[in-house]
Amino acid sequence: MTDFQITTQQEQAGIVTILPVGHIDTASCEQLEQVFRQLMNQGIYKFIVDCSQVDYLSSSAVDALISNLKTTQENNGNIVLVNPNPNIKRVLNLLGLDQVFTITDARETAIMELKLRPS
């Protein structure tokens, strides 16, 4: 079993980067959900998920991302996925999630995308 870690980083007012590391599987998915819940309870709805160190994304993790995307958008926010590795990007594309999520290769691009959304 691969260790899973998750940290957050405040970017600009109202934008937080979530930095998961490792496998996001059924067990670790709850940690990701908890981070989203805690931040949303603070009124934060604009997120960057830095996928650069994610090496596995389970169906539970995909469901969690989609569910949280819906909540963020209902509150004038969004989730932007940044720098997924080629395998994760392929999975997202196969599932059609490249049409649902904004996916970029740079955190700066994600910040600009989120700043364009009215709060």
N, C-alpha and C positions, 0 to 999 in steps of 0.2 A: 504494500500500500504506500503510495506516494504522500509525503507530507504536503499539507495544504496550508497556505498562509494568505492573509488578506489584510491590506492596510489601506488607509485613505489619505488623501492629500487635498487640502483646500487650494483651489486655483484662484479664481477671482470671486467676487461676491456672488454667492448663490450657485457656484459651480464646484463640484467635488469630483476628483478622480478616485476611482476604486481600482486598486492594484492587486488582483488575485495572482497567486503563484502556485503552479502545480496542476493537479487534476481537479476539475470541478465535476464531481460525481454526485451520486445521490446523498452520500454522507456529508460532503463538504458544501453542498448546495444550501443547506440550512444556514450555514455561516454567512453566505452571500445574501440570502434573504434577510437575515438579521441586520446586516449592515444597511441594506436598502431601507428597511423599516425604521431603524434608528435615525437615519438621515432625513427620511420623509417626515418623521415625527417632529423634526426640527424645522420643517418647512422648506427643505431642500428638494428640488425636483429636476435639477439639471445635472446629469452625470456623464462622466467619461469612464468607460470601463477599458482600462489598459490591458489588452489581451496578449501582450508581448511575451509574458512568461507563463501563459496557460498552455498546457500540453495536451489536455483532454477536456472535452465538453460533453457531458452526458445529456440525455433527453430531458432529465429533470432540470439541469442547468439552463437549457434552452427554454423550457417552460417558465422558469423563474424570470429569465430576462424578458420574455414576451409579456408576462403578467405585470412586471414592474414597468415596462415600457408603457403599457396601457395606463397605469396609474399616473406616471409622470406626465403623459400627454394630456390627461384629464385635468392636470394642474399646471398647464402651460409650460411643461418641461419636456425633457427628452433624454434618451440614452444614446450616446455615440460610442461605438466600439472602435478602439484604436489598435492598430498594428497586430492583428491576429497573424499567427504563423500560417504557412501555406496549407497545412492540414485543416486547421480550424476554419480558415477562409473558405476552403473547398466545401466543408460541411455546411457552413452558413449559406453558401451559394446553392448547394444541392437542395437545401430546405427552403430556398426562396427568401431567406431572411436578409439577403442583400437588398431586397426590395422593401423591407420593413424597417431595418435599422440603417442609419448612416454609418458607414464604415470608412475610416480614413487611416492613413499611414503615419500621421503626425498629430501629436497632442495639440499643437498650436492651431491646426485646422479645426479640430474638434471644439476648441474653445471659441473660435470665431463662429462656428456653426451654432453653438449654444447661445452665444450672445445675440444672435439674430432673432431668437425666439423671444417674444414679449413675455415679461414676467407676470 
